[in-house]
Structure formats: structure tokens, C-alpha cells
Amino acid sequence: MSEYVNRANRLKKLRSEPKYLAGAWKHYETNPADFINDWGMTYDPRVKPSTIPFILYPRQRDYIDWLYARWQNREDGLCEKSRDAGATWLSGAFSAWLWIFHKGQSIGWGSRKEKLVDEVGNPDSIFEKIRYFIERLPTEFIPYGYNRKVHATYMKITNPVNGSIIAGEAGDNIGRGGRSSVYFKDESAFYERPQLIEAALSQNSDVKIDISTPNGNGNPFYRKRMGGQIDVFTFHWKDDPRKDEKWYLKQKRLLDPIVVAQEIDIDYDASIGDAFVSGEGVDDAMRNRPTDLHDDSIPVVLGVDIARFGDDRTAICCRQGRVVHWIETYQNLSTAEVEGIVHQLVRDMPRVDAIMIDIGAMGAGVYDHLKVHFDYAYGINFGSKSTIPECKNKRTEMWYNMREWFKDSPVSIPNMQDLKTDLCGLKYSIDSEGRYQLEKKDDAKKRGVKSPDLGDALALTFALPVSIATDYDYGYNSSNDGRSQTTGY
């Protein structure tokens, strides 16, 4: 009860003389955390009474200060969070503060479904949270003349005094409503067509705040988080004084591991339940030293995945047994340029035993020219029939072989974030005949995942068993390529 007493005494003082109220307005104009902490109310149906003072714990105050800095500096930000961190309530309270204390502001809110943005009477919807916060403030801070029926209509809350508004949107329409002072994207890792939203919002606001728990890697939220271009705020469950190790262990007992990874641990690689390649296995491979696993008696294989269009990359991977020596990427190259790069790489390397080339689209021309010079160049058709019963097509087979490689023995790959994103970003399904089917590139792109070119280049090194070459004549194609009978992936 002491907080209610403190607020009552504080309010009594504000009402005792006009200068105190004027001073409070002046102070709160630049101190949103103090305003929320001094007067805000929130709702939690798990406790009685359910309406409780919004008392900020230290990390929550940090978040409000972080939002204020983003707004002042006109820059984007991203908030990754554990479950029940209160980020939406806090952002809604910040929106209300901006709406009250600053003239002519336009605060946008978006989520993947309309009912998540606004559903009258549902306290879990964003706009009901904001209305709840506004309408439980002392009358001294509620805009004069404010009427819920007139000024807090569906998807829109208007300040009748200073003209500021809070407006909501959902789905693919996010960002279409005009310019905003600040725009909040709630659970933005879960949008169905994130690229459309990113394009729409690019011209909408200088201050775009993405808020979400993880939803796997490879999507725009993940790329923003890892890209190093915007400021990131992390709300981890360990920051919450209400939670301890006992609470965490209980969640692990009660919840599916994928849910724990996604909504509690903020683990991007483990939070996609139908990922084809395990993030844990990739992490282990990045930690292993190549010198500990190198075996020169194993074939050296190049995988060449050739860009199709747009922002796709041509990727070339060199693997020898349990070690991936390197992966290189190139963009906007012609078939002749790709052919020249591969040709020079092979000539500069001490040994190459096989070159696996994706022959889709541009790749067919590259393969035709390289085959003239190298018997051990092989054209791989991703859509052709798999040679093993577990997989539907050749591409899935290659990824399946690669996945087993990660699982069966210690392996080493370069510590590259793009490689990890590519390897762990693709989903899979089971077809009517019980076979694995890897997600198509175009389907992955629809949910915001870039073409996994580095992953495909590595997977290509598992396309066929390879023999070791014992003789090299790089200038001519020969019917006797000098291979021994020692083979392997």
C-alpha cells in the first residue's frame, strides 16, 4: 500500500499550488521514465488486485531511457526480449507519454494481426493497454476534453489538446498510413511477408522500433539484430527481479525446448522448430580448430553455387573431409567471370579432386565451359531425383548428407555469421511418401530469409562421392583423370 500512499501525497502536493503542477509538467516533458514510474498503472490478471502501479525495475527504466534516446536522435532500434518482459506495456506507456507531452506527434503501431493491435475489451491488445494506461492517470495529465468514445476509436487515439495521435495497422498494411514520429513493430520476427513491410516503412518514419522474441534466423529481424547497423536493446529474463533460476528450471520442465529457446533464452538458432540443420551443431563446428581435424589423404572438393539474380551471391566453398577450409562470395558476376574465378582458384590450389557446380539458371553455362578443362567438374541439378530414399530431390539429399556430417563426427567450418544464418535458416517438410523436402529458396524468401547461397555451396560438396586425384593436367581434358579408388564425401 505504500506506493498508493506515496502517489496520493504526491498528487496532493501537485494540487496544492499551480507552480508544482507546472513544474511537474516541465520535468516529465523530458523524463518519460519518471512519469511512468510516478503515475502509470498496469494490468496483470495473475495477481489481485489486477490493476497495479507501474513501478519500473532498473532494466525497464533503461528501456524507457533507450526509447527516449532513439526518439531524440531520430534513429532506429531493435528490442529482443524474453517472454513476459513487459516490453509492449513499456512501449505503450512511452507512446502515451509522447502523446501527452509533445505536440503534433504521430506514433505508429503495427503487428501481424488486427486483433493484436486493437480489440476493444481485450487487455492483451496493444491499444487497450495504451487506453488503460491513459485513463488511469490523474486528471491533471489527461488531455482536457478527452473522451474515450470520441478520441480513442478503433486503431486511433487522438489528443484533443495538442493534436498528437497514436495509430495502428496490421499485416501487409503496416507502414501505409503516412509519416510517423516513431513506429513500433510488435513481434516483428513473426510477420508473414516482412519484406513488404520493410519497404513500406522505409519512407514512413526515421524512428522504427522492432520488438520481438526470436523466430529463428535468416529473417529481417534476425539480420537487423546481427547486422551491427542499429542499436539493440536486450530484455533477458535474468534482468527481471521477479525471476530466478528456480523459475527458469520450472519453465524448462513445463515447456517445449523450442519454446524455451525462443521465448526465454533468446536463442535464434534453436528457436526454429523445423530447421533442417541444428544451430548447436553449427556452433560446435565453428569452435573446432581445422588443424586438429585436417587429413590430407581426404579428397578436396569445391562447391560452386551460382547466383541467379538480384541480391543472391555466387558462393564457392572448399571442403576437405571434416574441414571446410574457406568460403568466398561474389555478386553481380557474369558466367564468364565466375568461370574465370573458378579456373584460377583451381590452378592456384595444391590439389582439387572435384568441382560440384549448380547447373540451374546461369550455372549450366559455367559448367559447360569448365568441363572442357576439368574432367572432375560435375554439374548438379538441384531438382533431379535423389539417390537415397529419405529425400525427395537432389538438393535435399545434399543438405541431408551435410546434416549427417555435422552430426556424425567433429567437423570444422569458418566462424562466419552469414554461413551460420544460411545453414540454420531453412525449414523442411515431410512429403506424402515420408521423404524429407528442403524448403525452396523462393518460399524462404517469402518469409524474409535470403537465398542460402553459402549453405548451398557447402551442401554441393556432398553431392557425389569423390575419388582422390593422383595426377593433374589442368590444361587439358583427359579420359584418364588419374583417380585412385579411394572415395568419400
Sequence and secondary structure as in RCSB ss.txt:
>XXXX:A:sequence
MSEYVNRANRLKKLRSEPKYLAGAWKHYETNPADFINDWGMTYDPRVKPSTIPFILYPRQRDYIDWLYARWQNRE
DGLCEKSRDAGATWLSGAFSAWLWIFHKGQSIGWGSRKEKLVDEVGNPDSIFEKIRYFIERLPTEFIPYGYNRKV
HATYMKITNPVNGSIIAGEAGDNIGRGGRSSVYFKDESAFYERPQLIEAALSQNSDVKIDISTPNGNGNPFYRKR
MGGQIDVFTFHWKDDPRKDEKWYLKQKRLLDPIVVAQEIDIDYDASIGDAFVSGEGVDDAMRNRPTDLHDDSIPV
VLGVDIARFGDDRTAICCRQGRVVHWIETYQNLSTAEVEGIVHQLVRDMPRVDAIMIDIGAMGAGVYDHLKVHFD
YAYGINFGSKSTIPECKNKRTEMWYNMREWFKDSPVSIPNMQDLKTDLCGLKYSIDSEGRYQLEKKDDAKKRGVK
SPDLGDALALTFALPVSIATDYDYGYNSSNDGRSQTTGY
>XXXX:A:secstr
 HHHHHHHHHHHHHHH HHHHHHHHHHHTT HHHHHHHH EEE TTSSSSEEE    HHHHHHHHHHHHHHHHT 
 EEEEE TT  HHHHHHHHHHHHHHHSTT EEEEEESSHHHH  TT TTSHHHHHHHHHHTS GGGS TT  HHH
HEETTEEE TTT  EEEEEEGGGTT S  BSEEEEETGGG SSHHHHHHHHTTTBS EEEEE    SSSHHHHHH
HHSSSEEEEE GGG TT  HHHHHHHHHHS HHHHHHHTS  TTTS TTBSS HHHHHHHHHS HHHH  TTS E
EEEEE   STT  EEEEEEETTEEEEEEEE S  HHHHHHHHHHHHHHSS   EEEEE STTHHHHHHHHHHH T
TEEEE TTSB SSTTBSBHHHHHHHHHHHHHHHS  B    HHHHHHHHH BEEE TTS EEE  HHHHHHTT  
  HHHHHHHHTTSS EEEE    TTS  S   EEEEEE 
